[in-house]
Amino acid sequence: MAEAFREVTQWKDSTPTGVYLLEGDKCFAFCNYKGEITTFTKPLQIDKRGRKFEKVQNLFKANVVETDPNVIEVAGSKGNVYHVNTVEKSCDCPGYTFRGKCKHVEAL
């Protein structure tokens, strides 16, 4: 379950921080210092090394769609992460997008 965290890192150059919707090292949404929310269709991997976060009330609930339980993540041959829908037998990789079939779906 993703939770909201405010970044409290003190940067030397006064870099503005924001609030992140995180689950482990995956970022599902971001709210910048202006209050503008960006949601990601594919979660971004975030590096937390050298950064500090504090848990805050989740302000993203109305802006984030729940993850589909029929969609699994698979690693591509070059390390990219793709999402395969096991019911629809579809994938968001370039091969499936272009040809309508791919090795990720065939592996199911």
C-alpha positions as CSV (number, residue, x, y, z in Angstrom):
1,M,0.0,0.0,0.0
2,A,1.5,3.3,-1.1
3,E,1.8,6.0,1.6
4,A,2.5,9.8,1.4
5,F,5.9,11.2,2.5
6,R,7.1,14.8,2.7
7,E,10.8,15.2,1.8
8,V,12.5,17.1,4.6
9,T,16.1,17.0,3.2
10,Q,18.0,20.2,3.8
11,W,19.7,20.9,0.4
12,K,22.6,23.3,0.2
13,D,21.1,25.2,-2.7
14,S,17.6,25.5,-1.3
15,T,16.2,23.0,-3.8
16,P,12.4,22.9,-3.3
17,T,11.0,19.6,-2.0
18,G,7.5,18.1,-2.1
19,V,5.3,15.2,-1.1
20,Y,5.7,11.8,-2.7
21,L,3.3,8.8,-2.9
22,L,5.7,6.0,-2.3
23,E,5.6,2.2,-1.9
24,G,9.2,1.1,-1.2
25,D,11.3,2.7,-3.9
26,K,8.4,3.2,-6.3
27,C,6.9,6.7,-6.7
28,F,3.3,6.8,-7.9
29,A,2.6,10.6,-7.6
30,F,4.3,13.8,-6.6
31,C,3.0,17.1,-5.2
32,N,5.5,20.0,-5.7
33,Y,5.9,23.0,-3.4
34,K,3.3,24.9,-5.4
35,G,0.6,22.2,-4.7
36,E,0.6,20.9,-8.2
37,I,0.1,17.1,-8.3
38,T,1.6,14.8,-11.0
39,T,0.5,11.2,-11.1
40,F,2.5,8.6,-13.1
41,T,0.9,5.9,-15.2
42,K,4.0,3.8,-14.6
43,P,5.6,4.2,-11.2
44,L,9.0,5.8,-11.2
45,Q,11.9,4.3,-9.2
46,I,13.2,6.8,-6.7
47,D,16.6,6.8,-5.0
48,K,16.2,7.6,-1.3
49,R,19.9,7.6,-0.5
50,G,21.0,10.9,1.2
51,R,17.4,12.0,1.5
52,K,15.1,12.3,4.5
53,F,11.3,11.8,4.5
54,E,8.5,12.0,7.0
55,K,5.2,10.3,6.7
56,V,2.2,12.7,6.2
57,Q,-1.5,12.4,5.6
58,N,-2.2,11.0,2.1
59,L,-3.4,13.9,0.0
60,F,-3.3,11.8,-3.2
61,K,-6.2,9.4,-2.6
62,A,-8.6,11.3,-5.0
63,N,-5.9,11.6,-7.6
64,V,-4.5,8.0,-7.9
65,V,-6.2,5.1,-9.4
66,E,-5.9,1.8,-7.6
67,T,-3.5,-0.7,-9.1
68,D,-5.2,-3.4,-11.3
69,P,-4.7,-6.8,-9.6
70,N,-4.6,-8.4,-13.1
71,V,-1.5,-6.4,-14.1
72,I,1.9,-7.8,-13.3
73,E,5.3,-6.2,-13.8
74,V,7.9,-8.0,-15.8
75,A,11.5,-7.2,-16.6
76,G,12.5,-6.7,-20.2
77,S,15.8,-8.1,-21.6
78,K,17.4,-4.7,-21.2
79,G,16.2,-4.0,-17.7
80,N,13.1,-2.0,-18.6
81,V,9.9,-2.8,-16.6
82,Y,6.7,-3.5,-18.5
83,H,3.2,-4.1,-17.3
84,V,1.4,-7.2,-18.6
85,N,-2.4,-7.6,-18.1
86,T,-2.9,-11.3,-17.5
87,V,-6.7,-11.2,-18.3
88,E,-6.6,-9.1,-21.5
89,K,-3.2,-10.6,-22.5
90,S,-1.7,-7.2,-23.3
91,C,1.6,-5.5,-22.6
92,D,2.8,-1.9,-22.6
93,C,6.2,-2.8,-24.2
94,P,7.1,-1.3,-27.6
95,G,6.8,-4.8,-29.3
96,Y,3.2,-5.3,-28.2
97,T,2.3,-1.7,-29.0
98,F,3.7,-2.0,-32.5
99,R,2.9,-5.7,-33.4
100,G,0.1,-6.6,-31.0
101,K,2.1,-9.5,-29.6
102,C,5.3,-9.9,-27.5
103,K,7.4,-12.4,-25.6
104,H,6.1,-11.1,-22.3
105,V,2.5,-12.0,-23.1
106,E,3.6,-15.3,-24.8
107,A,5.4,-16.3,-21.6
108,L,2.1,-16.4,-19.8
